[in-house]
Amino acid sequence: MLGKPSRTTRTLQYLALTGYLIFLGFPLVWLLSTAFKPPRELVQLHPTLIPGNPTVQNFVQAFTEQELGRAALNSLQVSLASAVLTVLVALPASYALARFRTRLGTVALGWVLLSQLFPFVLLIIPIFLILRQVGLANTHAGLVLIYVVWALPFALWMLQGFVRNIPRDLEEAAAVDGASRLQVLRRVVFPLLAPGIVATALFSFISAWNEFFFALVLVKTPELATLPVALARFVGIEGTARLGPLAAGSLLATLPSLIFFAFIQRRLSSGSLAGAVKG
């Protein structure tokens, strides 16, 4: 039996945790500072963390010059559709992989994980040609399709782990009580899978929200551009970036992911999505 950690050990743990939080939070704090700095402060030889003359002009330029509002709406639509479709496809497939263990299922799961190793550059040309043949190039529907396919391997791997943690005895007990297979899934399995479903949806949403490469290559109409593509326009041809508007737009782009994660994390930690078996 392990004893309680000493005061020195706990102090070192808290120091390590504090350092890690600073490491994660400092870029966001610096981004916030840059978003409110006027152009003159952005080119100072010795930059400061707190803006001397805060301004919202960077936000005005970000919205008026690159139509970030429309781009954010495009990203929101694509990300939500990708998250919902990924969960709908991964849920039954992950249950089958976890419950019906066969050699074919093991091979399929291995291939699913192996497919994540393929580089984007290797796949982008055949993907573009296929989408053009079926009329989905330069459309949000084609982008959603690619995001769903790209997120499915990790979603399957993650969800089937949640399914395996559910005791088979619960399903067998429900079946003995006269529940059909569909009723067992709906009343027993799916409520217990709620944390996994939420985690999968969160992963799919953030992946689609932040994705840049496919959106840049597959969508050419400016009105259909997603938020990462719109933000990239603040960087000139020679690599010179307009730091003020770019920081303002990037700050606004991080808010939906942070809010979504905070909302989901609160539900998970409070236990409202933990699932329970009711008698």
N, C-alpha and C positions, 0 to 999 in steps of 0.2 A: 504493500500500500504506500503510495507516494505521499510525502508530507507536504505541508503548505510551503510555497516558495518563500525564500527569505526576503527581507526588505530590500536588500541590494538587487536581487533578481527582479523584483517587481519594479524597482526604480529604473533599471536598465530596459525592461520591457516597455514602460511608459515613454522613456526617452526615444526608443526605437520607433514606437508607434507615432510619437509626435513628429519625429523627423520624416517618417513616411508620409504623414498627412501634409506636412509643409512641402515635401517634394511633389505631391499630387496637386496641392492647392495653389502653389505659387504661380504657375503658368496662367491659371484662371484669374488670379488677382492682377497679374501684370497685364493681361488682356483687358480687364476692366479699366485699369489705369490708362492704357493706350487709347481705348475707345473714347475717353473724355478729354484727351490732350489736344490742344490746337496744333496746327502744323509746325509752328516755331519750336515748340517743346519736343516734338518728335525727332528733330535733328540736332538736339543739344549734344555736346560732347560728353557731358556727364548727366545722364538721364535720372530723373527722380521718380519715385514710386507714386507719390501723390501729385496730381496735376496742379500747377500753380494757378492757371486760369481755366477751370473746367468749361467745356463747351459741348453742346449736343449737335453741332454742325456735322460731325462725322456721321451721325445716324441719319440726318436729313439727306446727306449726299449718298449714303448707302441705299436708301430707299428710292430716291429720285433718279439716280443715274443707272442703276442696274435692275430696278423693279424687283427688289428682294421680297416684297409682299407676295407677288405672283409666284416667284420661285419657291417661297416657303409653302404656299398652298399646294403647288405641284409635288413637293417633297412629302408633305403630309399625306396627300392622297395616295401616292405611290407606296409610302412606308406602311400606312395602315392596311392597304390592300395586300401587300406582301406579307405582313404579319398574320393577318387573318387566314389567308390561303395556306401559308406555311403550317400553321397549327392544324387546319382542317385536313391537310394531306399527311402530316407527320403523326397525328394522333392514332389513327387506325393502323398505320404501317408500323409504328413503334410497338404497339400492343401485339401485333402479329409476330414481330421479331423477338419480343421478350417471352411470349407465352408458348409459341409453337417453335421450339428449338429444333432445327434441322441443319444438316450440313449445308444445304443451299442457303438457308438464312444466315449462317455464319459467314459464308463466302460473300453474300450480298452486303452484309454489314461491313466486312473488310473492304470491299470495293467502294462502298459509300465513303468510308474514311480516306481511302487512297485517292479518290477523286479530288479531295481538297488540296492535294499536292500539285495539281496541274497549274501552271502559271497563267495569269490573265492574258498575257500577250499571245500565248500559244492558242487560246480558244477564241479570241475576239473576232478574227476574220471568219471562221466557219459559222460562228454565232450570228454575225451580221448578215452573211449570205443566206442563212436559213430564215432569219426574220424577214429579210427582203422578199424571199420567195413566197412566204405566207402572208405578206402584207402587214407585218407588225413592226417593221423598221420605222424609226422616228415616231413612235407612239408610246404612250404610258403603259399600254397593255403589254407591249413587248418587253418593256423595262421591268414590269412587275413579274412577268414570266421568268426572266433571267434571275431576278432576285430570289424568287421562290426556289428555283432549281439550285441556286448557289447556297441558300441557307438550309436546304433540306438535310444534307449529310450531318451537319452538327446538330440540327434539331432532332433527327432520328436517334442519333447516338445519345443525346441528353435525355430525351423522353423515355427511351427504352430502359435507361437506368432507373428512372422513377417508377416505371411499371414493375420492374423486377423487385423493387423494395416493397411492393404491396403483397402481403401474404396470400397465397392461393387459397388458404382456408376460408378467407372471407368470401371469395367467389363461390367456393364449393358449398358453404353454408347458405348463401343466397339461392343457389340452384336447388338445394335440398328443400328449401322453403317454397319452391315452385316458381322461382323467377326464371324467365327466359334469358338467353344469352344477351339480348339487347337490354333487358331490364337490369341485368347484372352490371353491364357496362355503364348504363345511365345512372343507376342509383348507388353503386358501390365504387366502381373503378374511377369514373370521371371525377366525382367529388374529391377522392383522395389524390388525384392527379392534378388538382388545381394549382399547387405551387409550381409543378413542372410546366404546366400549360402557360402560366404567367411568365415564367422565366424564358420559355421558348419564344413567346410573343415579344417579350422585351428585347431579346437578342435579335430577332428578325427585324423589329422596328428600327433599332439603333443601327444595325448593319445597312439597311436600306437608306436610312436618313443620312448616314455619313458617306455612302458610296459615291465615288467620283469617276472612276475610269469607264465603266460601262455607260454611265449617263453622258459622259463627254463624247464617246464614240457613237453610240446608238441613237442619240437624240440630237438633231441638228437645228430644229426650229427654235428660235430664241424664246418664244412664248411657252414652250414645253420644257424649258431647262429647269433642272432641279437646283436646290440651294447651293450645294458644293460647286456646281458649274458656274453659277452666277457669281459666287465669291472669287472664283479663279480669275474673273475678268478684271479684278482690281490689280492684277499683276501684269505689267507691260510685257511687250515682246522681248525686251532686253533683260527681263528679270527684275526690273525695278517695281517695287510694290508701293501702293498708296496706303501707308500703314494705318492712317486714321480711319477711313471708311472700311478698310479690310478688317480691322480690329472690331469696329462697331458691328459689322455684319456677322463676323465670326462669333461675337458674344451673343447676339440674338439667335444664331444658329444652334448654340449649345443649350439654350434655355428649354426647348421642348424635351430633349433627352433627359435633362436633369429633373425637370418637373415630372415627367413620366416615371422615371426611376424612383424618385422620392415618393410618389404616390403608391407605386407597386411595393416598394420596400416597406412602407408603413403598413400596408395591408398584410404582407407576409409576416412581419415581426409581431403584429398584433394578434396573429393567429386566425384572422377571419378567413384566410384561404388555406388553412392547414388541413381542412377536411376532417370528417369524423364519420363514424359508423353509428347510425341511429338505430336503436332497437325498435 
